[in-house]
């Protein structure tokens, strides 16, 4: 499953990234790569309760 993410520079340094289609699903990282890795984990955690509903 693919999701569109929005990556923005943070005022404090690093990057903030969020998923518009998943309200409240956001993360951050010091680098673009780290932020993208972190949002992948956040997406998995966000969707985990939904997986259990489908079982």
C-alpha positions in Angstrom: 0.0 0.0 0.0 1.3 3.4 -0.9 0.6 6.7 0.8 1.4 10.3 -0.3 3.5 12.0 2.4 4.4 15.7 2.9 7.9 16.5 4.0 8.7 20.0 5.3 11.8 21.5 6.9 11.3 22.1 10.6 11.9 25.5 12.2 14.0 23.8 14.8 16.1 21.9 12.2 15.5 18.5 10.6 12.2 17.6 8.9 8.6 17.0 9.7 6.7 14.5 7.7 3.0 13.6 7.7 0.4 11.6 5.8 -2.6 13.7 4.8 -4.9 10.7 4.3 -4.1 9.4 7.8 -5.0 12.1 10.3 -2.5 12.5 13.1 0.1 10.3 11.4 3.3 12.3 11.6 6.9 12.0 12.4 10.2 13.8 12.1 13.9 13.2 11.5 17.2 15.0 11.3 17.6 14.1 7.7 15.2 13.4 4.8 16.1 9.8 4.9 15.5 9.5 8.6 12.2 11.3 8.4 11.0 9.0 5.6 12.1 5.9 7.6 10.3 7.2 10.7 7.1 7.9 8.8 7.1 4.3 7.4 7.2 3.0 11.0 4.5 5.5 12.0 2.2 4.3 9.1 2.7 0.7 10.2 1.8 1.6 13.8 -1.2 3.7 12.7 -2.6 0.8 10.6 -1.9 -2.0 13.0 -5.2 -1.7 14.9 -7.1 -1.8 11.6 -5.4 -5.1 10.6 -6.7 -6.7 13.8 -10.2 -5.6 12.9 -10.0 -7.4 9.5 -9.1 -10.7 11.1 
